[in-house]
Amino acid sequence: MRRADTMFFIGFIVFTLVILVFATYTFYLSERKSNTEIIGDKQIKLLEIYGEGEKQLFFIDKSAEYVQGDAFLDLSSFDTGCGSKNNYYLWKKGFQDCFLTQDLIQKQFNKTFNSRLNEYFINYGGLLQDNYEIILKDNYVMGNAINPLNIKAENISYLITPNFKIKTDYNFDSLLDISEKAKKYSEECKDDLNCWNLKAQQSTYQWQIDKNGKVFMFDVNTNLKVGFFEQKEFIVKFAIDFEENPLFTS
């Protein structure tokens, strides 16, 4: 082989190797950039989902904080199973007793708290309504979520259990105490208004008693003030109907 041909062959080999190295390096950079973009997109989506989760948890906590006072105030008057008269729910109707119990109050508080939360949740898409088991214990309201939050973006799903716990200044003691006193007084006084007034004067609560025939209507001020935006007096309203019990007919 002539020297010129040899030099040409060597030059061709070198040129080919340079092209191969360049192509390989370009392909490597391209793949690296592609992988970096994919990883970066996933990280951004995860951060967005996490951020949305934190926003929803914050919204739930604040909503619970705002409504807890009103949910408790709703316990001042509710149907205990004996119906109503003169716009008062009856705690006793003839022989039928419907006085308050711990379980009855807890069940109603769960209902009113969820109802109050729903008023906020309806304005925030994605939050489940009637999704909490509410417990009031040791001056704490605890909300245990029935179903988790499920935040999705494309093929990514983020599950959160949005429980909450709020410190309160109230409990069920005053309600139970008033109910026990009302039951005791009804047995001792029956439909004697003077007897009821005398009992009321001896109580630590402020009793307002009205009478319409055999139906006694009560507004009992517990001396509690409850509410987040506005403090309102917690006044328990109920009635006792002696009219249908022949033993109480004078």
C-alpha positions, 0 to 999 in steps of 0.5 A: 500500500502506498504511503498516501493510501495509508494516510488516507485510510488512517485519516478515515478511521480517525474521522469515523471514530470521532463521529462515533464518539460525538454521536455517542456523547450526544445521545448520552446527553440527550437521554440524561436530559430526558431522564432529568426532565421526567424526574423533575416533573414527578418531583414537582407534581409530588410537591404540588400534591403535598402542598394541596394536602397541607392546604386541605388539612389546614382548611379542615382544622380551621373549619373545625375550630370555627364551628365547634362553638355553634355545634355545641350551642345547637345542643341547647334544644333538640328532639330527644324522642318525645316530640315538641309543644309550644316550640319546645322539645319535650323531655317528658310526655306523660309516662314517657321519659326522654331526658338526656343521656351521655350517649344521646348528647354525644350522638346529637353533637356528632350530627350537629358538628358534621352538619356545621362542617358541611357548610364549610366543606361545600365551598371547598371541592374534594372534601367529603361531607359527614365524614367524621366521628366526633367525640367530646372528652376531657374538654377536647373535641376529637374528629376521627375521619371515616374516610381518608383524603385522596389527592390525585394528579395523573398517576400519583395518589396521596392519601391523608387521614385528616383527623383533628383535635381542638381544645374547648372550654365546655363539656356535657356536664351542665346539660346532664346536670340540668336533665337530672335536676329536671327529672328529679323536680318533675317527680317531686313537684309534678305540675305544681308551679310554686314547687318548681319556682322554689327549686329553681331559686335553690339552683346554681343555674338561672331558671325561667319557667312558663306554663301553658295548661299542663305543659311547663316550658323551661329556659335554663341559663347555664352561665356558659358563653360559647362561640368562636366569632361571637360568644353566646349564652348557652341556654338550655330549652325544653318542656315537660308535658304533664297533660297526658299523665292522669296521675298528675291531673289535679 
